[in-house]
Amino acid sequence: MTGNLPHISHYFYSIFKDDFIEYLEYRASCGYTSNSSELQLVRFDRFCFDRNITLHEVTKALYTEWITEICQNVGPSTKYSYIRKFNNFCKYLTDHEIYAYHENYVHNASMFGHYTPHIYSLVEIRKFKQATMKAIELMPNSQVAKMFPMIFILLYGCGLRIGEALSITKDDIDIESKIIRIIDGKGGVSRLLPLSNATMESLCKFIDAFHPDGIKQFLFCNKTNKRHIDTANCYCHFRKVLILANIPHLGKGKGPRLHDFRHTFAVTSLRMFLKKGVKTRVAIVYLSRYLGHSSPEMTEYYIHLCPECIPAMQKHIDKIAKELFGDTK
């Protein structure tokens, strides 16, 4: 496994040198970017080499000394990131029958911008959906109100960002293949988005109603049909629908937010994966590609919102690549 590894740019010298290389190769095969993890392993390698560590184990004393070393003068978010990455390496060693002590580190909300995403309950989703239809009756001249039920379906049912949904054009929709193309999403990531039969059926009805002569440009066009409806107007309408649905808004920075439908989609998807017996790490890679994250590590953000994932994640970290590519159609 230590042959041609162009993604590994550093040399290792300590007792763990072969483990580092195999671990980084394993991560790359799973679709993870290895730069930040590699840099931390380089630091740990030098740490062990300088201390002449010869025992091929991560003892409690070594773990504690290393975590203390790297977490000096860093904020809680960075501390969490450092410990999580090193714990992943320790779990990899453990799965390969090499003793590696590690401790779970519980983060707090400050690591994620002082905001904990609101995960809508099924009752809230149903109330919100009904309220989108009621809003059309109360605001019959509002283009946003008329189009918002379909926007809601794409946000909650597909995990789209609001900007991605509003930017969909006629060229992005493949009705026959039941696919929407998301071009240059956040971070410049483009992807193909397969739709469920129910979502595709709703989309076709929407197109028939609002674009009887075919989509000219944008799926969610304004009244002039020259550009898509305004994002700010969508946010304003969202707040109105929240009131109609009797879902309290707790104030600025406290939510719930429009973007929380995407968070709810992600957490709900993780729960469904687990219920079907899919291993957490495999589910993370699948979901990462569907959500348009630049790497699976970004999708791990949702694990803290889905406690059911944690035990499975701790048990299954090995042999992901073979399972993943074997199951992908």
Phi and psi restraints in degrees (value plus and minus 20) as a CYANA .aco file:
   2 THR   PHI    -120.5   -80.5
   2 THR   PSI       1.0    41.0
   3 GLY   PHI    -100.2   -60.2
   3 GLY   PSI    -136.8   -96.8
   4 ASN   PHI    -100.1   -60.1
   4 ASN   PSI      79.5   119.5
   5 LEU   PHI    -146.7  -106.7
   5 LEU   PSI      56.4    96.4
   6 PRO   PHI     -83.5   -43.5
   6 PRO   PSI     -40.4    -0.4
   7 HIS   PHI    -100.4   -60.4
   7 HIS   PSI     -28.0    12.0
   8 ILE   PHI    -123.0   -83.0
   8 ILE   PSI      94.8   134.8
   9 SER   PHI    -125.6   -85.6
   9 SER   PSI     -18.0    22.0
  10 HIS   PHI    -143.9  -103.9
  10 HIS   PSI     139.4   179.4
  11 TYR   PHI    -118.1   -78.1
  11 TYR   PSI     130.5   170.5
  12 PHE   PHI    -140.1  -100.1
  12 PHE   PSI     129.1   169.1
  13 TYR   PHI    -149.6  -109.6
  13 TYR   PSI     -36.5     3.5
  14 SER   PHI    -102.1   -62.1
  14 SER   PSI    -196.5  -156.5
  15 ILE   PHI     -81.7   -41.7
  15 ILE   PSI     -41.1    -1.1
  16 PHE   PHI    -116.8   -76.8
  16 PHE   PSI      -8.4    31.6
  17 LYS   PHI     -77.5   -37.5
  17 LYS   PSI     -63.8   -23.8
  18 ASP   PHI     -89.0   -49.0
  18 ASP   PSI     -55.1   -15.1
  19 ASP   PHI     -84.2   -44.2
  19 ASP   PSI     -60.0   -20.0
  20 PHE   PHI     -79.7   -39.7
  20 PHE   PSI     -68.3   -28.3
  21 ILE   PHI     -84.0   -44.0
  21 ILE   PSI     -65.1   -25.1
  22 GLU   PHI     -85.5   -45.5
  22 GLU   PSI     -57.9   -17.9
  23 TYR   PHI     -86.3   -46.3
  23 TYR   PSI     -63.4   -23.4
  24 LEU   PHI     -87.4   -47.4
  24 LEU   PSI     -55.8   -15.8
  25 GLU   PHI     -87.0   -47.0
  25 GLU   PSI     -60.2   -20.2
  26 TYR   PHI     -80.3   -40.3
  26 TYR   PSI     -66.1   -26.1
  27 ARG   PHI     -82.2   -42.2
  27 ARG   PSI     -62.4   -22.4
  28 ALA   PHI     -83.1   -43.1
  28 ALA   PSI     -57.4   -17.4
  29 SER   PHI     -88.0   -48.0
  29 SER   PSI     -40.7    -0.7
  30 CYS   PHI    -110.7   -70.7
  30 CYS   PSI     -22.0    18.0
  31 GLY   PHI      74.9   114.9
  31 GLY   PSI     -13.0    27.0
  32 TYR   PHI    -106.1   -66.1
  32 TYR   PSI     120.7   160.7
  33 THR   PHI     -95.9   -55.9
  33 THR   PSI     118.6   158.6
  34 SER   PHI    -128.1   -88.1
  34 SER   PSI     -20.9    19.1
  35 ASN   PHI     -79.0   -39.0
  35 ASN   PSI     -73.8   -33.8
  36 SER   PHI     -87.6   -47.6
  36 SER   PSI     -59.6   -19.6
  37 SER   PHI     -86.2   -46.2
  37 SER   PSI     -58.0   -18.0
  38 GLU   PHI     -84.4   -44.4
  38 GLU   PSI     -62.3   -22.3
  39 LEU   PHI     -82.9   -42.9
  39 LEU   PSI     -58.7   -18.7
  40 GLN   PHI     -87.7   -47.7
  40 GLN   PSI     -59.0   -19.0
  41 LEU   PHI     -86.6   -46.6
  41 LEU   PSI     -53.2   -13.2
  42 VAL   PHI     -82.0   -42.0
  42 VAL   PSI     -63.4   -23.4
  43 ARG   PHI     -84.5   -44.5
  43 ARG   PSI     -61.9   -21.9
  44 PHE   PHI     -86.9   -46.9
  44 PHE   PSI     -56.8   -16.8
  45 ASP   PHI     -80.1   -40.1
  45 ASP   PSI     -66.5   -26.5
  46 ARG   PHI     -85.3   -45.3
  46 ARG   PSI     -58.1   -18.1
  47 PHE   PHI     -78.6   -38.6
  47 PHE   PSI     -66.7   -26.7
  48 CYS   PHI     -91.0   -51.0
  48 CYS   PSI     -59.9   -19.9
  49 PHE   PHI     -84.9   -44.9
  49 PHE   PSI     -63.9   -23.9
  50 ASP   PHI     -84.9   -44.9
  50 ASP   PSI     -47.4    -7.4
  51 ARG   PHI    -117.1   -77.1
  51 ARG   PSI     -13.9    26.1
  52 ASN   PHI      35.3    75.3
  52 ASN   PSI      25.2    65.2
  53 ILE   PHI     -91.6   -51.6
  53 ILE   PSI     101.3   141.3
  54 THR   PHI    -134.9   -94.9
  54 THR   PSI     -33.0     7.0
  55 LEU   PHI    -100.6   -60.6
  55 LEU   PSI     104.4   144.4
  56 HIS   PHI    -101.9   -61.9
  56 HIS   PSI      39.9    79.9
  57 GLU   PHI    -171.2  -131.2
  57 GLU   PSI     132.6   172.6
  58 VAL   PHI    -120.6   -80.6
  58 VAL   PSI      75.1   115.1
  59 THR   PHI     -95.5   -55.5
  59 THR   PSI     147.3   187.3
  60 LYS   PHI     -80.7   -40.7
  60 LYS   PSI     -60.1   -20.1
  61 ALA   PHI     -84.8   -44.8
  61 ALA   PSI     -63.4   -23.4
  62 LEU   PHI     -86.0   -46.0
  62 LEU   PSI     -63.3   -23.3
  63 TYR   PHI     -79.5   -39.5
  63 TYR   PSI     -69.0   -29.0
  64 THR   PHI     -82.8   -42.8
  64 THR   PSI     -63.2   -23.2
  65 GLU   PHI     -84.5   -44.5
  65 GLU   PSI     -60.5   -20.5
  66 TRP   PHI     -89.1   -49.1
  66 TRP   PSI     -64.9   -24.9
  67 ILE   PHI     -83.0   -43.0
  67 ILE   PSI     -60.4   -20.4
  68 THR   PHI     -81.8   -41.8
  68 THR   PSI     -58.7   -18.7
  69 GLU   PHI     -84.3   -44.3
  69 GLU   PSI     -69.3   -29.3
  70 ILE   PHI    -101.1   -61.1
  70 ILE   PSI     -37.8     2.2
  71 CYS   PHI    -118.9   -78.9
  71 CYS   PSI      -8.0    32.0
  72 GLN   PHI     -91.4   -51.4
  72 GLN   PSI     112.4   152.4
  73 ASN   PHI      38.8    78.8
  73 ASN   PSI      16.3    56.3
  74 VAL   PHI    -143.0  -103.0
  74 VAL   PSI     135.3   175.3
  75 GLY   PHI     -96.4   -56.4
  75 GLY   PSI     151.5   191.5
  76 PRO   PHI     -82.5   -42.5
  76 PRO   PSI     -55.5   -15.5
  77 SER   PHI     -86.6   -46.6
  77 SER   PSI     -64.5   -24.5
  78 THR   PHI     -85.8   -45.8
  78 THR   PSI     -60.5   -20.5
  79 LYS   PHI     -79.7   -39.7
  79 LYS   PSI     -65.7   -25.7
  80 TYR   PHI     -80.2   -40.2
  80 TYR   PSI     -63.3   -23.3
  81 SER   PHI     -82.4   -42.4
  81 SER   PSI     -65.8   -25.8
  82 TYR   PHI     -80.6   -40.6
  82 TYR   PSI     -68.1   -28.1
  83 ILE   PHI     -87.2   -47.2
  83 ILE   PSI     -61.5   -21.5
  84 ARG   PHI     -80.8   -40.8
  84 ARG   PSI     -64.3   -24.3
  85 LYS   PHI     -86.4   -46.4
  85 LYS   PSI     -61.1   -21.1
  86 PHE   PHI     -90.8   -50.8
  86 PHE   PSI     -57.2   -17.2
  87 ASN   PHI     -80.5   -40.5
  87 ASN   PSI     -57.9   -17.9
  88 ASN   PHI     -81.5   -41.5
  88 ASN   PSI     -60.2   -20.2
  89 PHE   PHI     -85.4   -45.4
  89 PHE   PSI     -61.7   -21.7
  90 CYS   PHI     -83.3   -43.3
  90 CYS   PSI     -59.3   -19.3
  91 LYS   PHI     -85.4   -45.4
  91 LYS   PSI     -57.0   -17.0
  92 TYR   PHI     -81.7   -41.7
  92 TYR   PSI     -64.2   -24.2
  93 LEU   PHI     -81.8   -41.8
  93 LEU   PSI     -64.3   -24.3
  94 THR   PHI     -79.5   -39.5
  94 THR   PSI     -62.9   -22.9
  95 ASP   PHI     -86.2   -46.2
  95 ASP   PSI     -37.3     2.7
  96 HIS   PHI    -127.3   -87.3
  96 HIS   PSI       6.2    46.2
  97 GLU   PHI      42.8    82.8
  97 GLU   PSI      12.6    52.6
  98 ILE   PHI    -135.6   -95.6
  98 ILE   PSI     103.7   143.7
  99 TYR   PHI     -83.5   -43.5
  99 TYR   PSI     109.6   149.6
 100 ALA   PHI    -167.5  -127.5
 100 ALA   PSI      85.7   125.7
 101 TYR   PHI     -89.9   -49.9
 101 TYR   PSI     121.4   161.4
 102 HIS   PHI    -178.3  -138.3
 102 HIS   PSI     133.0   173.0
 103 GLU   PHI    -140.9  -100.9
 103 GLU   PSI     124.2   164.2
 104 ASN   PHI     -94.7   -54.7
 104 ASN   PSI     120.2   160.2
 105 TYR   PHI    -137.8   -97.8
 105 TYR   PSI      99.2   139.2
 106 VAL   PHI    -110.6   -70.6
 106 VAL   PSI     100.2   140.2
 107 HIS   PHI    -103.3   -63.3
 107 HIS   PSI     155.4   195.4
 108 ASN   PHI    -147.7  -107.7
 108 ASN   PSI     154.7   194.7
 109 ALA   PHI     -83.0   -43.0
 109 ALA   PSI     -43.0    -3.0
 110 SER   PHI     -83.2   -43.2
 110 SER   PSI     -39.6     0.4
 111 MET   PHI     -93.2   -53.2
 111 MET   PSI     -36.3     3.7
 112 PHE   PHI    -142.0  -102.0
 112 PHE   PSI      29.6    69.6
 113 GLY   PHI      51.5    91.5
 113 GLY   PSI       7.8    47.8
 114 HIS   PHI      38.7    78.7
 114 HIS   PSI       5.3    45.3
 115 TYR   PHI    -157.8  -117.8
 115 TYR   PSI     103.8   143.8
 116 THR   PHI    -117.9   -77.9
 116 THR   PSI      98.3   138.3
 117 PRO   PHI     -73.7   -33.7
 117 PRO   PSI     123.4   163.4
 118 HIS   PHI    -106.7   -66.7
 118 HIS   PSI      98.2   138.2
 119 ILE   PHI    -114.8   -74.8
 119 ILE   PSI      89.5   129.5
 120 TYR   PHI     -85.0   -45.0
 120 TYR   PSI     117.3   157.3
 121 SER   PHI     -97.2   -57.2
 121 SER   PSI     144.4   184.4
 122 LEU   PHI     -82.7   -42.7
 122 LEU   PSI     -55.3   -15.3
 123 VAL   PHI     -83.7   -43.7
 123 VAL   PSI     -63.7   -23.7
 124 GLU   PHI     -84.6   -44.6
 124 GLU   PSI     -58.8   -18.8
 125 ILE   PHI     -82.1   -42.1
 125 ILE   PSI     -64.0   -24.0
 126 ARG   PHI     -85.0   -45.0
 126 ARG   PSI     -62.0   -22.0
 127 LYS   PHI     -84.8   -44.8
 127 LYS   PSI     -59.5   -19.5
 128 PHE   PHI     -87.9   -47.9
 128 PHE   PSI     -61.3   -21.3
 129 LYS   PHI     -81.3   -41.3
 129 LYS   PSI     -64.5   -24.5
 130 GLN   PHI     -83.1   -43.1
 130 GLN   PSI     -57.3   -17.3
 131 ALA   PHI     -88.3   -48.3
 131 ALA   PSI     -50.8   -10.8
 132 THR   PHI     -84.1   -44.1
 132 THR   PSI     -54.8   -14.8
 133 MET   PHI     -94.9   -54.9
 133 MET   PSI     -57.8   -17.8
 134 LYS   PHI     -84.3   -44.3
 134 LYS   PSI     -55.0   -15.0
 135 ALA   PHI     -82.7   -42.7
 135 ALA   PSI     -53.4   -13.4
 136 ILE   PHI     -84.0   -44.0
 136 ILE   PSI     -60.2   -20.2
 137 GLU   PHI     -85.5   -45.5
 137 GLU   PSI     -59.0   -19.0
 138 LEU   PHI     -99.5   -59.5
 138 LEU   PSI     -45.2    -5.2
 139 MET   PHI    -149.8  -109.8
 139 MET   PSI      45.2    85.2
 140 PRO   PHI     -84.0   -44.0
 140 PRO   PSI     -39.7     0.3
 141 ASN   PHI    -116.7   -76.7
 141 ASN   PSI     -18.2    21.8
 142 SER   PHI    -108.4   -68.4
 142 SER   PSI      99.6   139.6
 143 GLN   PHI     -86.0   -46.0
 143 GLN   PSI     -58.0   -18.0
 144 VAL   PHI     -83.8   -43.8
 144 VAL   PSI     -64.3   -24.3
 145 ALA   PHI     -80.7   -40.7
 145 ALA   PSI     -61.2   -21.2
 146 LYS   PHI     -86.4   -46.4
 146 LYS   PSI     -56.2   -16.2
 147 MET   PHI    -111.0   -71.0
 147 MET   PSI     -34.4     5.6
 148 PHE   PHI     -83.1   -43.1
 148 PHE   PSI     -54.6   -14.6
 149 PRO   PHI     -77.8   -37.8
 149 PRO   PSI     -58.4   -18.4
 150 MET   PHI     -93.0   -53.0
 150 MET   PSI     -56.3   -16.3
 151 ILE   PHI     -81.1   -41.1
 151 ILE   PSI     -63.6   -23.6
 152 PHE   PHI     -79.5   -39.5
 152 PHE   PSI     -61.6   -21.6
 153 ILE   PHI     -80.3   -40.3
 153 ILE   PSI     -61.6   -21.6
 154 LEU   PHI     -92.4   -52.4
 154 LEU   PSI     -54.3   -14.3
 155 LEU   PHI     -91.5   -51.5
 155 LEU   PSI     -69.0   -29.0
 156 TYR   PHI    -102.2   -62.2
 156 TYR   PSI     -59.5   -19.5
 157 GLY   PHI    -103.8   -63.8
 157 GLY   PSI     -38.4     1.6
 158 CYS   PHI    -147.7  -107.7
 158 CYS   PSI     -26.1    13.9
 159 GLY   PHI      52.4    92.4
 159 GLY   PSI       4.0    44.0
 160 LEU   PHI     -92.9   -52.9
 160 LEU   PSI     131.6   171.6
 161 ARG   PHI     -98.3   -58.3
 161 ARG   PSI     133.3   173.3
 162 ILE   PHI     -81.2   -41.2
 162 ILE   PSI     -59.3   -19.3
 163 GLY   PHI     -84.0   -44.0
 163 GLY   PSI     -56.6   -16.6
 164 GLU   PHI     -86.9   -46.9
 164 GLU   PSI     -61.6   -21.6
 165 ALA   PHI     -84.3   -44.3
 165 ALA   PSI     -65.9   -25.9
 166 LEU   PHI     -89.9   -49.9
 166 LEU   PSI     -41.5    -1.5
 167 SER   PHI    -108.4   -68.4
 167 SER   PSI     -21.2    18.8
 168 ILE   PHI     -84.6   -44.6
 168 ILE   PSI     109.4   149.4
 169 THR   PHI    -133.2   -93.2
 169 THR   PSI     155.5   195.5
 170 LYS   PHI     -80.6   -40.6
 170 LYS   PSI     -52.2   -12.2
 171 ASP   PHI     -96.1   -56.1
 171 ASP   PSI     -31.4     8.6
 172 ASP   PHI    -110.3   -70.3
 172 ASP   PSI     -28.4    11.6
 173 ILE   PHI    -127.0   -87.0
 173 ILE   PSI     102.5   142.5
 174 ASP   PHI    -134.7   -94.7
 174 ASP   PSI      74.1   114.1
 175 ILE   PHI     -85.4   -45.4
 175 ILE   PSI     -60.2   -20.2
 176 GLU   PHI     -83.0   -43.0
 176 GLU   PSI     -61.1   -21.1
 177 SER   PHI    -110.2   -70.2
 177 SER   PSI     -25.0    15.0
 178 LYS   PHI      38.1    78.1
 178 LYS   PSI      31.0    71.0
 179 ILE   PHI    -155.2  -115.2
 179 ILE   PSI     120.8   160.8
 180 ILE   PHI    -133.2   -93.2
 180 ILE   PSI     114.1   154.1
 181 ARG   PHI    -113.9   -73.9
 181 ARG   PSI     104.8   144.8
 182 ILE   PHI    -121.1   -81.1
 182 ILE   PSI      92.4   132.4
 183 ILE   PHI    -122.0   -82.0
 183 ILE   PSI     107.3   147.3
 184 ASP   PHI      31.0    71.0
 184 ASP   PSI      37.7    77.7
 185 GLY   PHI     -91.0   -51.0
 185 GLY   PSI    -184.2  -144.2
 186 LYS   PHI     -77.4   -37.4
 186 LYS   PSI     113.6   153.6
 187 GLY   PHI      55.5    95.5
 187 GLY   PSI      -8.3    31.7
 188 GLY   PHI      54.7    94.7
 188 GLY   PSI      -5.0    35.0
 189 VAL   PHI    -105.9   -65.9
 189 VAL   PSI     103.1   143.1
 190 SER   PHI    -124.5   -84.5
 190 SER   PSI     132.6   172.6
 191 ARG   PHI    -180.2  -140.2
 191 ARG   PSI     141.5   181.5
 192 LEU   PHI    -118.5   -78.5
 192 LEU   PSI     113.6   153.6
 193 LEU   PHI    -135.6   -95.6
 193 LEU   PSI      79.8   119.8
 194 PRO   PHI     -89.0   -49.0
 194 PRO   PSI     118.7   158.7
 195 LEU   PHI    -128.5   -88.5
 195 LEU   PSI     129.8   169.8
 196 SER   PHI     -91.9   -51.9
 196 SER   PSI     143.7   183.7
 197 ASN   PHI     -80.4   -40.4
 197 ASN   PSI     -60.8   -20.8
 198 ALA   PHI     -85.1   -45.1
 198 ALA   PSI     -63.4   -23.4
 199 THR   PHI     -85.9   -45.9
 199 THR   PSI     -60.8   -20.8
 200 MET   PHI     -84.2   -44.2
 200 MET   PSI     -58.9   -18.9
 201 GLU   PHI     -83.3   -43.3
 201 GLU   PSI     -64.0   -24.0
 202 SER   PHI     -83.8   -43.8
 202 SER   PSI     -59.1   -19.1
 203 LEU   PHI     -85.6   -45.6
 203 LEU   PSI     -62.0   -22.0
 204 CYS   PHI     -83.6   -43.6
 204 CYS   PSI     -61.1   -21.1
 205 LYS   PHI     -84.1   -44.1
 205 LYS   PSI     -58.4   -18.4
 206 PHE   PHI     -84.5   -44.5
 206 PHE   PSI     -64.8   -24.8
 207 ILE   PHI     -83.5   -43.5
 207 ILE   PSI     -62.3   -22.3
 208 ASP   PHI     -81.1   -41.1
 208 ASP   PSI     -57.9   -17.9
 209 ALA   PHI     -96.5   -56.5
 209 ALA   PSI     -61.9   -21.9
 210 PHE   PHI    -121.3   -81.3
 210 PHE   PSI     -36.8     3.2
 211 HIS   PHI    -154.4  -114.4
 211 HIS   PSI      41.6    81.6
 212 PRO   PHI     -81.0   -41.0
 212 PRO   PSI     -46.2    -6.2
 213 ASP   PHI    -119.9   -79.9
 213 ASP   PSI      -6.2    33.8
 214 GLY   PHI      77.8   117.8
 214 GLY   PSI     131.1   171.1
 215 ILE   PHI     -90.6   -50.6
 215 ILE   PSI     104.5   144.5
 216 LYS   PHI     -96.9   -56.9
 216 LYS   PSI     -66.7   -26.7
 217 GLN   PHI    -165.9  -125.9
 217 GLN   PSI     -98.4   -58.4
 218 PHE   PHI    -112.5   -72.5
 218 PHE   PSI     124.1   164.1
 219 LEU   PHI     -83.3   -43.3
 219 LEU   PSI     -65.8   -25.8
 220 PHE   PHI    -125.0   -85.0
 220 PHE   PSI      53.3    93.3
 221 CYS   PHI    -104.4   -64.4
 221 CYS   PSI     137.9   177.9
 222 ASN   PHI    -100.7   -60.7
 222 ASN   PSI    -196.6  -156.6
 223 LYS   PHI     -86.0   -46.0
 223 LYS   PSI     -47.1    -7.1
 224 THR   PHI    -101.3   -61.3
 224 THR   PSI     -31.6     8.4
 225 ASN   PHI      44.7    84.7
 225 ASN   PSI       2.6    42.6
 226 LYS   PHI    -124.1   -84.1
 226 LYS   PSI     -40.2    -0.2
 227 ARG   PHI    -172.1  -132.1
 227 ARG   PSI     150.6   190.6
 228 HIS   PHI     -98.4   -58.4
 228 HIS   PSI     141.1   181.1
 229 ILE   PHI     -82.4   -42.4
 229 ILE   PSI     134.5   174.5
 230 ASP   PHI     -93.9   -53.9
 230 ASP   PSI     117.2   157.2
 231 THR   PHI     -82.3   -42.3
 231 THR   PSI     -62.9   -22.9
 232 ALA   PHI     -81.3   -41.3
 232 ALA   PSI     -57.6   -17.6
 233 ASN   PHI     -84.7   -44.7
 233 ASN   PSI     -54.2   -14.2
 234 CYS   PHI     -85.2   -45.2
 234 CYS   PSI     -62.0   -22.0
 235 TYR   PHI     -82.8   -42.8
 235 TYR   PSI     -62.6   -22.6
 236 CYS   PHI     -83.4   -43.4
 236 CYS   PSI     -62.1   -22.1
 237 HIS   PHI     -87.5   -47.5
 237 HIS   PSI     -56.5   -16.5
 238 PHE   PHI     -76.1   -36.1
 238 PHE   PSI     -62.6   -22.6
 239 ARG   PHI     -85.8   -45.8
 239 ARG   PSI     -56.2   -16.2
 240 LYS   PHI     -85.7   -45.7
 240 LYS   PSI     -60.4   -20.4
 241 VAL   PHI     -87.9   -47.9
 241 VAL   PSI     -56.4   -16.4
 242 LEU   PHI     -76.7   -36.7
 242 LEU   PSI     -63.4   -23.4
 243 ILE   PHI     -84.1   -44.1
 243 ILE   PSI     -64.5   -24.5
 244 LEU   PHI     -82.8   -42.8
 244 LEU   PSI     -52.4   -12.4
 245 ALA   PHI    -104.1   -64.1
 245 ALA   PSI     -24.0    16.0
 246 ASN   PHI      39.9    79.9
 246 ASN   PSI      19.8    59.8
 247 ILE   PHI    -126.4   -86.4
 247 ILE   PSI      90.9   130.9
 248 PRO   PHI     -86.9   -46.9
 248 PRO   PSI     118.2   158.2
 249 HIS   PHI    -118.5   -78.5
 249 HIS   PSI     109.5   149.5
 250 LEU   PHI    -109.5   -69.5
 250 LEU   PSI     -17.1    22.9
 251 GLY   PHI      93.0   133.0
 251 GLY   PSI     149.9   189.9
 252 LYS   PHI     -78.4   -38.4
 252 LYS   PSI     110.9   150.9
 253 GLY   PHI      61.5   101.5
 253 GLY   PSI     -21.7    18.3
 254 LYS   PHI    -137.1   -97.1
 254 LYS   PSI     -37.9     2.1
 255 GLY   PHI      54.6    94.6
 255 GLY   PSI    -191.2  -151.2
 256 PRO   PHI     -90.7   -50.7
 256 PRO   PSI     135.4   175.4
 257 ARG   PHI    -134.0   -94.0
 257 ARG   PSI     145.5   185.5
 258 LEU   PHI     -81.4   -41.4
 258 LEU   PSI     -58.8   -18.8
 259 HIS   PHI     -87.0   -47.0
 259 HIS   PSI     -37.0     3.0
 260 ASP   PHI     -88.7   -48.7
 260 ASP   PSI     -36.5     3.5
 261 PHE   PHI     -85.4   -45.4
 261 PHE   PSI     -55.1   -15.1
 262 ARG   PHI     -87.0   -47.0
 262 ARG   PSI     -63.3   -23.3
 263 HIS   PHI     -81.0   -41.0
 263 HIS   PSI     -61.3   -21.3
 264 THR   PHI     -84.2   -44.2
 264 THR   PSI     -61.1   -21.1
 265 PHE   PHI     -79.1   -39.1
 265 PHE   PSI     -64.8   -24.8
 266 ALA   PHI     -84.0   -44.0
 266 ALA   PSI     -67.6   -27.6
 267 VAL   PHI     -86.5   -46.5
 267 VAL   PSI     -62.2   -22.2
 268 THR   PHI     -81.7   -41.7
 268 THR   PSI     -59.7   -19.7
 269 SER   PHI     -85.2   -45.2
 269 SER   PSI     -61.9   -21.9
 270 LEU   PHI     -81.2   -41.2
 270 LEU   PSI     -62.5   -22.5
 271 ARG   PHI     -82.9   -42.9
 271 ARG   PSI     -60.1   -20.1
 272 MET   PHI     -86.9   -46.9
 272 MET   PSI     -59.8   -19.8
 273 PHE   PHI     -79.0   -39.0
 273 PHE   PSI     -67.1   -27.1
 274 LEU   PHI     -84.0   -44.0
 274 LEU   PSI     -60.8   -20.8
 275 LYS   PHI     -81.3   -41.3
 275 LYS   PSI     -52.0   -12.0
 276 LYS   PHI    -107.1   -67.1
 276 LYS   PSI     -18.8    21.2
 277 GLY   PHI      69.4   109.4
 277 GLY   PSI     -11.6    28.4
 278 VAL   PHI     -95.6   -55.6
 278 VAL   PSI     114.6   154.6
 279 LYS   PHI     -88.2   -48.2
 279 LYS   PSI     127.3   167.3
 280 THR   PHI     -77.5   -37.5
 280 THR   PSI     -65.1   -25.1
 281 ARG   PHI     -84.7   -44.7
 281 ARG   PSI     -56.3   -16.3
 282 VAL   PHI     -86.4   -46.4
 282 VAL   PSI     -64.6   -24.6
 283 ALA   PHI     -80.6   -40.6
 283 ALA   PSI     -58.7   -18.7
 284 ILE   PHI     -81.3   -41.3
 284 ILE   PSI     -63.4   -23.4
 285 VAL   PHI     -86.5   -46.5
 285 VAL   PSI     -66.0   -26.0
 286 TYR   PHI     -75.7   -35.7
 286 TYR   PSI     -71.7   -31.7
 287 LEU   PHI     -85.2   -45.2
 287 LEU   PSI     -55.6   -15.6
 288 SER   PHI     -79.5   -39.5
 288 SER   PSI     -63.7   -23.7
 289 ARG   PHI     -87.8   -47.8
 289 ARG   PSI     -58.4   -18.4
 290 TYR   PHI     -89.1   -49.1
 290 TYR   PSI     -60.1   -20.1
 291 LEU   PHI     -97.2   -57.2
 291 LEU   PSI     -36.1     3.9
 292 GLY   PHI      63.3   103.3
 292 GLY   PSI       8.2    48.2
 293 HIS   PHI     -96.3   -56.3
 293 HIS   PSI     128.1   168.1
 294 SER   PHI     -91.5   -51.5
 294 SER   PSI     -39.9     0.1
 295 SER   PHI    -177.3  -137.3
 295 SER   PSI     135.5   175.5
 296 PRO   PHI     -79.6   -39.6
 296 PRO   PSI     -44.8    -4.8
 297 GLU   PHI     -80.1   -40.1
 297 GLU   PSI     -52.7   -12.7
 298 MET   PHI     -85.8   -45.8
 298 MET   PSI     -52.9   -12.9
 299 THR   PHI     -93.7   -53.7
 299 THR   PSI     -42.7    -2.7
 300 GLU   PHI     -82.3   -42.3
 300 GLU   PSI     -36.2     3.8
 301 TYR   PHI     -73.2   -33.2
 301 TYR   PSI     -54.1   -14.1
 302 TYR   PHI     -97.9   -57.9
 302 TYR   PSI     -32.5     7.5
 303 ILE   PHI     -83.0   -43.0
 303 ILE   PSI     -56.7   -16.7
 304 HIS   PHI     -90.1   -50.1
 304 HIS   PSI     -34.3     5.7
 305 LEU   PHI    -112.6   -72.6
 305 LEU   PSI     -25.7    14.3
 306 CYS   PHI    -151.1  -111.1
 306 CYS   PSI      62.2   102.2
 307 PRO   PHI     -76.2   -36.2
 307 PRO   PSI     -45.6    -5.6
 308 GLU   PHI     -81.7   -41.7
 308 GLU   PSI     -42.4    -2.4
 309 CYS   PHI     -95.8   -55.8
 309 CYS   PSI     -47.0    -7.0
 310 ILE   PHI     -83.3   -43.3
 310 ILE   PSI     -68.8   -28.8
 311 PRO   PHI     -80.8   -40.8
 311 PRO   PSI     -62.3   -22.3
 312 ALA   PHI     -86.1   -46.1
 312 ALA   PSI     -56.7   -16.7
 313 MET   PHI     -86.2   -46.2
 313 MET   PSI     -56.9   -16.9
 314 GLN   PHI     -90.2   -50.2
 314 GLN   PSI     -48.7    -8.7
 315 LYS   PHI    -107.4   -67.4
 315 LYS   PSI     -52.7   -12.7
 316 HIS   PHI    -141.9  -101.9
 316 HIS   PSI      81.9   121.9
 317 ILE   PHI    -148.2  -108.2
 317 ILE   PSI     -29.2    10.8
 318 ASP   PHI    -121.5   -81.5
 318 ASP   PSI     141.1   181.1
 319 LYS   PHI      38.0    78.0
 319 LYS   PSI      12.2    52.2
 320 ILE   PHI     -93.2   -53.2
 320 ILE   PSI     -62.2   -22.2
 321 ALA   PHI     -78.4   -38.4
 321 ALA   PSI     -65.4   -25.4
 322 LYS   PHI     -83.3   -43.3
 322 LYS   PSI     -62.3   -22.3
 323 GLU   PHI     -88.4   -48.4
 323 GLU   PSI     -63.0   -23.0
 324 LEU   PHI     -81.0   -41.0
 324 LEU   PSI     -75.9   -35.9
 325 PHE   PHI     -93.1   -53.1
 325 PHE   PSI     -38.7     1.3
 326 GLY   PHI     -96.0   -56.0
 326 GLY   PSI     -47.5    -7.5
 327 ASP   PHI    -113.8   -73.8
 327 ASP   PSI     -39.0     1.0
 328 THR   PHI     -91.9   -51.9
 328 THR   PSI     112.1   152.1
